[in-house]
Amino acid sequence: MKQLLTAFCLLATTTIFSQSEKYVTTMSSTLQQFNDAKTNEDLTAVAQKFERIADVEKTQWLPYYYAALVKTTMCLSGKVSNIDAMADEANNLLTKAETLEQNNSEIYCVKSLIATAKMLVNPQARYMEYGAKINQYIEKAKAADSTNPRPYYIQASNLFNTPKQFGGGCDKSKPLAEKALELFNNFKPVSNIHPTWGKEATEKIINQCK
Amino acid sequence: MLNVSIMIVLFSYSQTIISGTVKDNRNRVLQNVSITIVGTYDGATSDSIGRFKIKTYEKGSFVIEAKMLGYKTVTQIINLDKDSIQLNFILKEEINELKAVTVTAGSFEAGDKKKAATVLTALDIYTTGGANADITSAAKTLPGAQQVGEQEGLFVRGGAGYETKQMIDGMVVNNPFYTGSPDIASRGRFSPSLFKGNIFSTGGYSALYGQALSSVLLLESIDLPERSEASASITSVFVGAGFQKLASNKKSSYGINYGYTNLLPYFSIVKQKPDYFTVPQYHTSEFNYRHRTKKRGMIKIFSSFNTGKLGLRNTDIDSLILKDAFALKNWNWYNNFSYRENLGKGWKMQLGFSFSANNDKINTTVQDTNNNPVTTNISYIDNKNFNLNHQNNLTIARTVIDKRISGISTIRFGAEYWNAYHKYVFNNYSSNYNDNYTSAFGEADLYLSNDIAIKAGGRLEHSSLISKTNFAPRLSMAYKTGKNAQMSIAFGEFYQTPELMQMMDNTGGIKKLGYTKATHYLINYIKNTALQTFRIEAYYKKYNNLVKTFPDTNISGNGYAQGIELFWRDKKTFNNIDYWISYSYLDTKRDFLNYPTSMQPTFATPHTLSIVTKTFVTKWKTGFNLTYNFATGRPYYNIVFNNGLNKFEINDEGKTIDYHNLGFSLNYLPNLGKQNAKTFIVLVASVTNVLNFNQVYGYRYSYNGLNKVAVTPPAKQFYFIGCFLSWGVDRSQDAINNNL
């Protein structure tokens, strides 16, 4: 009996392990595809792939997170026609990620980016609503994980893109980018498939602000 | 990676390829559709010609799903038992608000919900040069409105000012303008910042609104403010202070504002044509309370109380030696309560209650050169001496129920009750009038697809003053003609109870006349992108049953108006410049009141043009706004009664000079971008009629018809400087994002 139980456990572990291996490999290859994506079509395919993985795994927050991140990236590129609807989709995916992983710094970062995308659709009418959310999520992201460089990078990037006269520009942006870079240098992702993005863009801000 | 390759080698013999195409129900290929073998990682995305190809090692029966945003998801069950499987999908478009056409005939909508011809947001109004933050002045830069400056109100498509009604949250406002003096248009009572969205409809509007023959200006009050804030203003004509307090749970808010206007300092510097013995002075106070309910409904209470007085003298037109003195005292109390709630299962409810009271005390006196009252024993001069006390109350209760039927198609119905009370004390003669008006209305918004929408409705109305019931059908349709482009057509019948003064007979009694009526037909085409809007609209409007005052008060008058209007707004072509151009062509004639025949009314002209430009120079933290209005001359008549022939006839007529007005304003935001600034400051300077054109709105004739005097603005130009301060909210963020 004991043997049987051991064998069963072993079998179960093996199954889980192989499933998890398939998950990790597919995630890695899809992340590579994300990195290499050039066109909106490429990005759409990547987002759909993450969604497929998410729908199968159901207990992993990362596929949902990445699917949302890809869609948010597309919204921010300004090259999609229906930003509102896509941002809402991204937000729905993040909500699913949140039920699996609460109070996560990375999820807050993407929420901040979604707020930016929505605000930019009609800044005049929407700043009051979304402007506050952008910063609120950045602060939540910092609070949830003080070692995460991405909230600092996002903040630096927002300020970099704001004209100097409106309180943006290099003077305001550079210190935050430097702080982000420092954190990037010490940042250890939980696994190979956990978020690592933003370092190159941070360096770019620092270079442009020299 | 190695593992994967081995796996592929090992299992390649059993690979299945599923391929096919995805199209919509109109046989157009669909790109970016996600096709998934449900329960696996395997899937594909359709390419630019709708093709897809999935490679899979799975075996057995699976559900294959095709899905894309905006389309209904389709699934098929297949057995993965062959090397290659051909599979095609047809997806049906879902009808949704973002994609569907909107019925736009006749209306200019502002707000964030729809992209349709977005103008007239609060910020648009504040930054329209020469409009001096007045909603009506800003609306006059849109097609359909005339440049009438001697009376308040919007004169739309050949209609008189009283044919346009302003509504706050669906309820008519009785005295939307400050009571003024003859021949000088006064400002609107309500600040643009009270409203989140304004719709200016110049025809063919919904069955939800009645009692307006020409046009409605729909003002939708704001919900909760974003943050608590205190504010103060010091300007060349008024001072004010107020605050808004948002509860920490962000569920409710209240606020109070007070303002005091006094034109003494201004009039002592800028000479006015009339001799003001009481300079205009106003006290304005406002209170609001807003509460968000558990089901995300809203309860809003708004109340304002204003008082005002003014007195002025003009040369008496009949004697040329004497003067006519006009004195006015006014108070106005306005209350609006509204409650909207989601009742669940697609039902929504709106309840509204409004009460307003307005009192005007007017005294006119004929005075001698020393400003003392005189009696001339010439009846047509002495008749100008009078006292009038006019009390006017309006109570409205209104309810509208919405029910979503399928997709985004909605039916809507409701009812309204108004009680309008007027009391006139003219010298010592007093009279009272009460009108109980009830109406029931219903309307359906039907979306046949994302490309075709129909709005059909009707309205039953009954006024106790008239004792008749009317039924007004309304119908409009919109059809999407291409990407970002659509056509709309509209038809509607509109009824309005005649103005009380027009219904009175010589004894002050009311003649139960009947409703005046207008029938609108319109067609429009709109093409818009996020940064540009092009709109063209043509209309024909037929007037029936207009009031005639001769031989006896009756409703045998009639008329027509037809025209073409163009609108172009562009935020794209010139870097950092937002501009719009409106052009209206109008052909109208009417036979009403004492007109001897059908003729062009004095408030209508064939050509009207407005060019509005705005730019913000970041470096100087300053916005510059320039507005040019042009209108061809308007006709004027001296209509006199010919006793011999026993009829009215035109004794003299003419046409005024063309109207030009160039308005300019600038806004300077010194603390813009200072992240830590506690006080936010906006400095505003503006001037109307920069180029000092002569503006003539019409002519008044003396009793004997020998003397005619031009009706002109009280001063050629109006200058304004002001400093607006606020604490608690960095408004500069608004300005930043207006210019991003």
Interface residues (C-beta under 8 A of the other chain):
Chain A: E21 K22 T25 T26 S29 E41 T44 A45 Q48 K49 E51 R52 I53 D55 V56 N82 D84 A85 M86 E89 M119 L120 V121 N122 P123 Q124 A125 R126 Y127 M128 E129 G131 A132 T162 P163 K164 Q165 F166 G167 G168
Chain B: M1 N3 V4 Q31 N32 S34 T36 V38 G39 T40 Y41 D42 G43 A44 T45 D47 S48 L69 G70 L98 K99 G111 D112 T121 L123 E226 A530 T618 K619 K621 L672 G673 K674 Q675 S732 Q733 D734 A735 I736 N737 N738 L740
